[in-house]
Each structure stands twice: as structure tokens, then as C-alpha cells.
């Protein structure tokens, strides 16, 4: 009976090590879209205050894409003189 308990304990430990190794690999992978990235950004109107924003890599990429799209639209818009 003890040997069966030892086998179950070793199997459970082996599975937990595999899961931890997979999570560690995801954290170190730079191209992982689920990697959490935190950035410190200045607060408008203050010279010293900063705010911290945390998003996944995919969210940062989408934010950058939308910002670039908005900038291009603003640059291409012609103002009419009435």
C-alpha cells in the first residue's frame, strides 16, 4: 500500500514540475501574446507623477496599431477654410 502512495506522490510531483516549467517558458518567451508587460508613463500636467499601465503583449500591440492609425488619419485630414 505504501508503494502505491509513493507512486502517486511521485506522479503528482512530476506533473507539477512540468506545469511550472511550461509557465516559466511562457514568461521568458518574448513573442508570447499573453506575456504581461508593465510600463511607467508620465502623467500629463505633472513633471514628477507617473502612472503604471500593465497589459499583455497583444494588448500593447493593438494599442500601438490603433494609435498609429489615428495619427495617420489626423495627418491625412485636410482642413477646409470656410
Contact map, one row per residue, 1 for C-alpha under 8 A:
1111100000000000000000000000000000000000000000000000000000000000000000000000000000
1111110000000000000000000000000000000000000000000000000000000000000000000000000000
1111111000000000000000000000000000000000000000000000000000000000000000000000000000
1111111100000000000000000000000000000000000000000000000000000000000000000000000000
1111111110000000000000000000000000000000000000000000000000000000000000000000000000
0111111111000000000000000000000000000000000000000000000000000000000000000000000000
0011111111100000000000000000000000000000000000000000000000000000000000000000000000
0001111111110000000000000000000000000000000000000000000000000000000000000000000000
0000111111111000000000000000000000000000000000000000000000000000000000000000000000
0000011111111100000000000000000000000000000000000000000000000000000000000000000000
0000001111111110000000000000000000000000000000000000000000000000000000000000000000
0000000111111111000000000000000000000000000000000000000000000000000000000000000000
0000000011111111100000000000000000000000000000000000000000000000000000000000000000
0000000001111111110000000000000000000000000000000000000000000000000000000000000000
0000000000111111111000000000000000000000000000000000000000000000000000000000000000
0000000000011111111100000000000000000000000000000000000000000000000000000000000000
0000000000001111111110000000000000000000000000000000000000000000000000000000000000
0000000000000111111111000000000000000000000000000000000000000000000000000000000000
0000000000000011111111100000000000000000000000000000000000000000000000000000000000
0000000000000001111111110000000000000000000000000000000000000000000000000000000000
0000000000000000111111111000000000000000000000000000000000000000000000000000000000
0000000000000000011111111100000000000000000000000000000000000000000000000000000000
0000000000000000001111111110000000000000000000000000000000000000000000000000000000
0000000000000000000111111111000000000000000000000000000000000000000000000000000000
0000000000000000000011111111100000000000000000000000000000000000000000000000000000
0000000000000000000001111111100100100000000000000000000000000000000000000000000000
0000000000000000000000111111110100100000000000000000000000000000000000000000000000
0000000000000000000000011111110000000000000000000000000000000000000000000000000000
0000000000000000000000001111111100100000000000000000000000000000000000000000000000
0000000000000000000000000011111100100000000000000000000000000000000000000000000000
0000000000000000000000000000111110000000000000000000000000000000000000000000000000
0000000000000000000000000110111111100000000000000000000010000000000000000000000000
0000000000000000000000000000001111100000000000000000000111000000000000000000000000
0000000000000000000000000000000111110000000000000000000111000000000000000000000000
0000000000000000000000000110110111111000000000000000000110000000000000000000000000
0000000000000000000000000000000001111100000000000000011110000000000000000000000000
0000000000000000000000000000000000111110000000000000011110000000000000000000000000
0000000000000000000000000000000000011111000000000001111000000000000000000000000000
0000000000000000000000000000000000001111100000000001110000000000000000000000000000
0000000000000000000000000000000000000111110000000111100000000000000000000000000000
0000000000000000000000000000000000000011111000000111100000000000000000000000000000
0000000000000000000000000000000000000001111101111110000000000000000000000000000000
0000000000000000000000000000000000000000111111111110000000000000000000000000000000
0000000000000000000000000000000000000000011111000000000000000000000000000000000000
0000000000000000000000000000000000000000001111100000000000000000000000000000000000
0000000000000000000000000000000000000000011111111000000000000000000000000000000000
0000000000000000000000000000000000000000011011111000000000000000000000000000000000
0000000000000000000000000000000000000000011001111100000000000000000000000000000000
0000000000000000000000000000000000000000011001111110000000000000000000000000000000
0000000000000000000000000000000000000001111000011111000000000000000000000000000000
0000000000000000000000000000000000000001111000001111100000000000000000000000000000
0000000000000000000000000000000000000111100000000111110000000000000000000000000000
0000000000000000000000000000000000000111100000000011111000000000000000000000000000
0000000000000000000000000000000000011110000000000001111100000000000000000000000000
0000000000000000000000000000000000011100000000000000111110110000000000000000000000
0000000000000000000000000000000011111000000000000000011111110000000000000000000000
0000000000000000000000000000000111111000000000000000001111111000000000000000000000
0000000000000000000000000000000011000000000000000000000111111100000000000000000000
0000000000000000000000000000000000000000000000000000001111111110000000000000000000
0000000000000000000000000000000000000000000000000000001111111111000000000000000000
0000000000000000000000000000000000000000000000000000000011111111100000000000000000
0000000000000000000000000000000000000000000000000000000001111111110000000000000000
0000000000000000000000000000000000000000000000000000000000111111111000000000000000
0000000000000000000000000000000000000000000000000000000000011111111100000000000000
0000000000000000000000000000000000000000000000000000000000001111111110000000000000
0000000000000000000000000000000000000000000000000000000000000111111111000000000000
0000000000000000000000000000000000000000000000000000000000000011111111100000000000
0000000000000000000000000000000000000000000000000000000000000001111111110000000000
0000000000000000000000000000000000000000000000000000000000000000111111111000000000
0000000000000000000000000000000000000000000000000000000000000000011111111100000000
0000000000000000000000000000000000000000000000000000000000000000001111111110000000
0000000000000000000000000000000000000000000000000000000000000000000111111111000000
0000000000000000000000000000000000000000000000000000000000000000000011111111100000
0000000000000000000000000000000000000000000000000000000000000000000001111111100000
0000000000000000000000000000000000000000000000000000000000000000000000111111100000
0000000000000000000000000000000000000000000000000000000000000000000000011111110000
0000000000000000000000000000000000000000000000000000000000000000000000001111111000
0000000000000000000000000000000000000000000000000000000000000000000000000001111100
0000000000000000000000000000000000000000000000000000000000000000000000000000111110
0000000000000000000000000000000000000000000000000000000000000000000000000000011111
0000000000000000000000000000000000000000000000000000000000000000000000000000001111
0000000000000000000000000000000000000000000000000000000000000000000000000000000111
